[in-house]
């Protein structure tokens, strides 16, 4: 069989085309393989990126909340400090006011130069429960009758004497009698706007009995505060229905 030049040329072209086809096919297969292998990696990388971004956002959110909490705690602490300072100042002022509001027993004779010139206009006695220093409604009613007379009373002072029964320690009873007298002073001063210098507070504890401490009824009478209205000035005549000094 004779191979002509034309046949040889055709065969060479066919081989070249076949080789090119094989190379193209091989290239496509390689790309598909690479694509199939890398696609999951790309997807996983994207998922990791998304998760990292979400974590960063969550961390930032937690940090923001923590900062807000810290700021609120600091503000609360600052407010508490201010309130504590204000409470301390108020307590100091209250203590100072309480000391200024009444005169102690030892100042009565020095302030009132001649006590003999002061005459008793009226007196009231209120009693307290055992180890109590709180006024009852009945006590307040008695004090109201006394206070209502003071608007028309001239040059008066109020001697407020607190007492206790014989039960308990002497020093404790002195303090208790002071608290009882102070309760009366506070009530009269606040309700009837009585000036501080009008009060002379005396706490005698269990030193002076008004009744026997051997009986319950006597001890109840000794748990008392006596209020005397004293004046060194002539008083206006009583109007009908009033009886100052009773």
FENBELZI-V462120 format. One record per residue. N is the residue number from 0. SS is DSSP state (H for helix, E for strand, C for the rest). BURIAL is + if it has 16 or more other ideal C-beta (glycine too) atoms within 10 Angstrom, else -. Layout:
BEGIN
N | SS | BURIAL
N | SS | BURIAL
END
This chain:
BEGIN
0 | C | -
1 | C | -
2 | C | -
3 | C | -
4 | H | -
5 | H | -
6 | H | -
7 | H | -
8 | H | -
9 | H | -
10 | H | -
11 | H | -
12 | H | -
13 | H | -
14 | H | -
15 | H | -
16 | H | -
17 | H | -
18 | H | -
19 | H | -
20 | H | -
21 | H | -
22 | H | -
23 | H | -
24 | H | -
25 | H | -
26 | H | -
27 | H | -
28 | H | -
29 | H | -
30 | H | -
31 | H | -
32 | H | -
33 | H | -
34 | H | -
35 | H | -
36 | H | -
37 | H | -
38 | H | -
39 | H | -
40 | H | -
41 | H | -
42 | H | -
43 | H | -
44 | H | -
45 | H | -
46 | H | -
47 | H | -
48 | H | -
49 | H | -
50 | H | -
51 | H | -
52 | H | -
53 | H | -
54 | H | -
55 | H | -
56 | H | -
57 | H | -
58 | H | -
59 | H | -
60 | H | -
61 | H | -
62 | H | -
63 | H | -
64 | H | -
65 | H | -
66 | H | -
67 | H | -
68 | H | -
69 | H | -
70 | H | -
71 | H | -
72 | H | -
73 | H | -
74 | H | -
75 | H | -
76 | H | -
77 | H | -
78 | H | -
79 | H | -
80 | H | -
81 | H | -
82 | H | -
83 | H | -
84 | H | -
85 | H | -
86 | H | -
87 | H | -
88 | H | -
89 | H | -
90 | H | -
91 | H | -
92 | H | -
93 | H | -
94 | H | -
95 | H | -
96 | H | -
97 | H | -
98 | H | -
99 | H | -
100 | H | +
101 | C | +
102 | E | +
103 | C | -
104 | H | +
105 | H | -
106 | H | -
107 | H | +
108 | H | -
109 | H | -
110 | H | -
111 | C | +
112 | C | -
113 | C | -
114 | H | -
115 | H | -
116 | H | -
117 | C | +
118 | E | -
119 | E | -
120 | E | +
121 | E | +
122 | E | -
123 | E | +
124 | E | -
125 | E | +
126 | E | +
127 | C | +
128 | C | -
129 | C | -
130 | C | -
131 | C | -
132 | C | +
133 | C | -
134 | C | +
135 | C | -
136 | H | -
137 | H | -
138 | H | +
139 | H | -
140 | H | -
141 | H | +
142 | H | +
143 | H | -
144 | H | -
145 | H | +
146 | H | +
147 | H | -
148 | H | +
149 | H | +
150 | H | -
151 | H | -
152 | C | +
153 | C | -
154 | C | -
155 | E | +
156 | E | +
157 | E | +
158 | E | +
159 | E | +
160 | E | +
161 | E | +
162 | C | +
163 | C | +
164 | C | +
165 | C | +
166 | C | -
167 | C | -
168 | C | -
169 | H | -
170 | H | -
171 | H | -
172 | H | +
173 | H | +
174 | H | -
175 | H | +
176 | H | +
177 | H | +
178 | H | -
179 | H | +
180 | H | +
181 | H | +
182 | H | +
183 | H | +
184 | H | +
185 | H | -
186 | H | +
187 | H | +
188 | H | +
189 | H | -
190 | H | -
191 | H | -
192 | C | -
193 | C | +
194 | C | -
195 | H | -
196 | H | -
197 | H | +
198 | E | +
199 | E | +
200 | E | +
201 | E | +
202 | E | +
203 | C | +
204 | C | +
205 | C | +
206 | C | -
207 | C | -
208 | C | -
209 | C | -
210 | C | -
211 | C | -
212 | C | -
213 | C | -
214 | C | -
215 | H | -
216 | H | -
217 | H | -
218 | H | +
219 | H | -
220 | H | +
221 | H | +
222 | C | +
223 | E | +
224 | E | +
225 | E | +
226 | E | +
227 | E | +
228 | E | +
229 | E | +
230 | E | +
231 | C | +
232 | C | -
233 | C | -
234 | C | +
235 | C | -
236 | C | -
237 | C | -
238 | C | -
239 | C | -
240 | C | -
241 | C | -
242 | C | -
243 | C | +
244 | C | -
245 | C | -
END
